[in-house]
Amino acid sequence: MSRLQVAVLYGGKSTEHEVSVHSAQTVVQMLQEKKDKYQLHLVFIDKQGYWFLQNECGESHPDDKPITPVLTPQANLRALDGSWQAKIDVFFPVLHGTNCEDGTLQGFLETLDVPYVGCGVLSSAMGMDKLITKLIAQCAGIPVLPFYPVHRDAAYDAQALETWVKEQGLPVFVKPVRLGSSVGVRKVKTMDELKPAIDFALQFDTDVMVEKGVDHAREIFCALYGERGNLKSSACGELRMLAGEFFDYNAKYLVEGGCETKVPADIPADIAAGMRADSEAIFRALNGSGLARADFLMDKDGAYYFSEINTLPGMSHTSLFPQLFEASGEEYSQILDGLIEQAIAVHARKESLALNR
């Protein structure tokens, strides 16, 4: 049997570029162990959005070959100098953040008419937008924290916002709407910190949200794999903070010992079951497929609130997604196989649809 030609995409024009490369190194390592099944093509996307074929997964290297996606019967990828081309069976995006996880890349891959791992265009776009996912969660009857949207291109009523914050009580959190990895997030403990936090978040996104804080919040996570009737949710896990005041980018990625994971989370069985059911409900409401990670905040009394969903979560050995499923008895290597198989099946379903009446 011939091997599947798999293009792994990583890097990207995103603030989460480095996190993506780290995730991809694990995925590539695991897929390379299956040389009888896959021939890998390692595609690094730089911070300007240009594509390069690499010999080893990592950051930019002088030996990288500039390539471009093409739409021809003979190839999906081609070197700019014409020295190489490949017909790809499946694209495997290991990308995070803006231009990568928000439906932009997925729409491009749809235009190329190729199978790709993960959620489709609309699911990715909605999942990336914290405001939209909170509205969807509310419609599904899943609890969320009160929030207040602010748009960069529309003047907001500062007095009304301050009144809302006082009603909710400090602290509040200011977050870019369409970013992950806690980029641009600030905890606001005094009213004087509110406007600077909004201005800071608006450097990273055109829309931000001010969200009510939770006293002594615990961050609980649930991973998802599959689609609709064939959907699996993992055991719940917890990310515990060891440095800083909340799980910002530094605590997650830069400060050694900034946080630790506890899988499974030490929470009552009924709460864990509720979070798993709500995670599945949100994923189905988004018409998701492939993989995701749903994040919750839990207060000291055991009440929990949906926070966000990541449709392309971190995938390194130290990331939550593989840890959560491995704690549930699932082999990460088999999940990667399943994601590739599902990508082919989803594309085949689309191809079977009629184009003419």
N, C-alpha and C positions, 0 to 999 in steps of 0.2 A: 504494500500500500504506500502511495506517495505521501510525503510529509506535507502538513499544512504550512503554508507560507504566512507567518505571523509578523506583523509590524508592530513593535512596541513603541508608543509615542510618549515622550516625557520632556520635562523642562517647561517650556511655554512662556508666553508673554504675560506673566502673572507675578503678583507679589509672593506667591507660594511656589515659585520656580524651584528653589532649593529643596523644598519638602518633596516635590514631585520626583526629582532626580533620586533622592534617597529611597523613596517608595519603589521606583522602577528597578533599582539595583537588586532588590529582593525578588521582584517578579521575574526579572531576566534570569537571575541565578536559578530559580526553581524551574523555569521553563527550559533552560539549557540542559538540565538534567534529563530531559525527555527528548534526546536527539532523534529517536526513532519516530517521534510524533510531529515535531515542529522544527522548521527551519526559521530562525529568528532574524529579523532585520531591525536593527537598533536605530531608532530615529530620534535624534535630539533636536528640540525646537528651542532656539535661543530667545533671549528677552526682546529681540526685535521681531520675532515671529518667523525667522528663516529656518528651514529644515536642513538637517545634515545627517548623513549615514555615518554611524560610528562603528569601530571595531570592538570597543568596550563601552559599556554603559557608564556615563559620567558627564561631567561638565565639558565645555568646549575644549577641543584638542586640535593642534595644527594638522593632524592627519584626517580630520573629518572631511567627508566628501559632500559638497553642496548638492542637494537634490530638490526636486519639486514634485508635488502630487500632479498627476495627469489623468485625464479621462480618455483612455483609448482601449480598444479590445486587447491590445498586447500587454499593457502595463498600467499600474496605478501609481508607481513611483519611478522617477527617471533622474539620472544625474544631469546636472546642467551642462556638463561637457559631453554628454552623450555616451559616456564610457560604461554605463551600467543602467539596468532597468529591472523591474520585478513586477510580477502580477501577484498581488497580495490576496490571500484568502480571507484573512481576518485582521482588522486593526484593533489593537489593544491599548486604548488610552490609559496611561497612568499619570493623569494630569489633574491639577487642583486649581480652583480659583477662577478669576475672571478670564475670559477668552478660552477657557479650557473645560470648565465644568458646568457652564451656564447655558448650554445649548448652542453656543457659537460653533465650536468644533464639531459637534454632532450634526449640525445642519450642513457643514462642509462635507462631512463624510457621507451624509445622505445624498448630496449632489454627486459625489464620486460613485454612488450606487454600490457601496461595499458593506459587508457585515462589520459591525464594531461592537465591542464589549460595553455594556452599561446602558443607562437610561437613554431614551430617545430625546428629540429636540425639546418638546414641550415639557416633559417630565424634568429634564435637566434644568430648563429655564425656571420653572416654578420652584423646584427644589432649592435652587441657588438663592432665591429671593425670600428672605426671612419674613417679610410682611405677608407675602402671598401664602407661604406655608402656614403661618399662624392663622390666617383667615380660613384656610382649608381645614386646619385642625379644629378650629372653633365650630365649623359647619359639621364636622364629624363627632362633635360632642367631647372632644379631648381638651382638658384644661390647659390654658396658656396664661402667662402673666400679662397684666395690663401694659400697653405700649402706646407710644406717641410718635407718629412719623414726622420727619422733617425733610424737606426737599431743598436742594441747593439752589435750584432755579426759581423757587417761589418763596417770597418773604413769609416767614412764620411769625406768629404772634408771640413774642418773647414773654409777655406778661401772662398770657394764657398757659404757656408751657410751664412757667414757674409756678403758677397756681396748681397745675396738674401734678407737678413734682411734689409740692408741699402736701397735697391731698394723699398721694401715694406714700410719701415718707422717704427720706434718704436712708441708705444710698440708692442711686439708680445707676444703670449702665447705659452708656452710649455706644452704639454699634453700627458700623457700615452694614447696609442691608444685604449686599451681594459679595461678601468676602468670607473666607474661612480662616482657620488657624489663629483666631483671635487678633488678626491684623486690624489695627485702628481702633481697638476697643479700649475704653477707659471707664474706670469706676469713679463715680461722682459722689463725694461725701459731704460737700458743702455747695451752696447755691453759687458761690463765686467760681466753682470749677465747671459749672454746667456749660456755659458758652464756649470756653476754650476746648472742652471735650468735643462739642459738636463741630467746631471749626477744624479740629484735628481729624475727626472721622470723615469729614467732607473732603479731605485731601485724597481719600482712597475710593470714594464712591459718591455718586450724585444724590443718593438717598441714604439717610441714616434713621435709626430708631432709638428712642429713649425708652428703656424698659425698667419696670419696677424691680428692685433687687429682692433677694431672698436672704433672710437672716440665717447665718450658718448653713448656707446652701451646700448640698452634696451634688456632684455631677455624676449622673448615671447614664450608661450608654447601652444600646442594643444594636447588634449588627443584623443585616438582612441580606438574603441571597435567593434569587429566583424571580418568579413573577406570579401574580394573581393566584390561581389555584394550586400552584406548585411553589409556594413561598415558605422559606424557613427563617425563623428568627433565632438568634443566639441567646445564650445565657446573658444576663445583665452584668456589666462591669462598672467599676467606679474608678475615677481619676482623682487621686488625693493630692492636694497641694502641700508642698514642703517648703516652698520659697515664694515670697511675694504675697499679695493680697487676693489675687484671683488668677485663673489660668490664662495669662496673656501669652503672647508669642515667646517671650523670654523664658517663662517657666516651662513651656512645653518643649522648646527646642534648643535654647542657648545656655541655660543655667544647669550645670550638672547637678542632678539630684533635685531639680526644681519641682518634680512631681513623681508620683508612683502610681501604678495601676494595681487594682485589686479585682481579680477575676476568679470566680464569680463575686459579685458585690455582696457585702454583708447586709442584706435587706430582707424583710419578711417575704415569704414565698408568694403571698397574695399580691403584694405590691409589684414584685418582679413579673408575675403573670400579667398584671394589668399593663405594665410598661411594654411587654412583648406584644400584647394584643393591640395596644395603641400604635406601636411602631408599624405593625403589619397594616393596620387600618390607614395610616397616613401614606404608606408606600402604595397601597392599592388605590387610594384616592388620587394620587399623583399619576396613576397608571405607570408606575415604575417597573423596571425590569433590570436584571443584572445584579447589582449590589448597592448597598447603602448602609449608613449608620445613623440611627436616630439618637438624639441627645435630649436628656431631661435634667431638670433641676428639682431636687427634693429638699423640703424644709425639715426642721428638727422634729416636727410632729408627724412626719411621714407623708404629708401631702406632696404630690409631684406635679410638674408642669412641663409640657412639651416645649423645647427650646428651638431646635432646628434639625434639619436632616441634611446629610452629606451624601450626594449621589455618586461621588468618586472619592471615598474616604482614603486615608493613609493606608498603604499596603505593605510597609516594611515589616520585618519580624517584630519590631518593637511597637508597631501601630496597634490600635485597639481592634480593628476589624479581624485580623487573623487570630489575635489572642482570644477574642470573644467566641469565635467559632471553635477554636481548638479546645477551649474549656467546655464546649458543648459536645465534644467527641467527633468533630468534623476535621478531616485532614485538609490543611490549606492547599496542598498540591492538587487534591481532587477538586477543590472549589475552583481553582484556576482553570482546570480542564472543563468543568461545568460551565464556567462563564464563556469560554470560547465556543463550546457546543451550543449554548443558548443564543449567542450572537448570530451564529449561522442559521439557527432555526427561526429567529425573529426576522432576519433578512429574507429567508425563504417565504415566510408568510406574506411579507410585503410584496414580494415578487409575484405571488400568486393572485394578487388583486387585479381586477380588470381596469384597463386604462380607457376603454371606450364603452359606450352604451350599446 
